[in-house]
Amino acid sequence: MQSILAKVQRFLQAEDGPTAVEYAVMLALIVAVCFVAIQSVGTQTSSMFDDIADDVNTAVTQGGFE
């Protein structure tokens, strides 16, 4: 019984476990921020290319390129 208590006490005093959990939480937050940023940039880029395509189509249908 004392062996189990000693192991539990060592586990609670060790800082490796909490440090690993903290790094995992930080990594999860960084990944979440990256996903949001990539999605935002992707949406803006898609919108920009749609606007360019509309401008090109308008120019072609109005005879801007001859």
N, C-alpha and C positions, 0 to 999 in steps of 0.2 A: 504494500500500500504506500509506503514511503517513497518507493521508486517512482510510482505514478505521480505522486505529489511533487516530487523533485523535478520530473520532466515537465509537468504543467507549469511550475514556477519558472523553470528555464525558458520555456516557450513564451510566457508572458513578459519576461524581462528582455528577451532577444528583440532586437530592433530590425531584423531582416524582414520579417513578415509585414509589419506596418509600412516599412519603406517600399517594399514591392507593391503593396496595395496603393500607396500614394502615387507611385510611378504609373501604375495601371490607370488610375483615375485621371491623371494628367494627360496620359496618352489618349484616352478616350475623349477628353475635352478637346485636345488638339485636332484629332481626327474629325470630330463634329464641326469644329470651326472651319476646317479645310473643306468639308463637304458643302457647307453653306456658302463659302466664298466661291468655290468652283461652280456651284449651281447659279449663283448670281452673275458671275462673269459669263457663263454659258448662255444664260437668258439674254443678257445685254448684247452679246456677240450675235446671237441668232436674230435678235430684233434689228441690229445694224445691217446684217446681210439681207434680211427681208426688205428693209428700206432701200438698199442699193438695187436689189432685183426689181422692185417696183419702179424705181427711177429709170432703170435701163429699159424696162418694158414700156414705160410711158414715152421715152425718147424714141424707141423703135416704132411704136404705133403712130406717133405724131410726125414721123418722117425726119427725125433728128439726125439719122445716119443715112446718108445717101452717097 
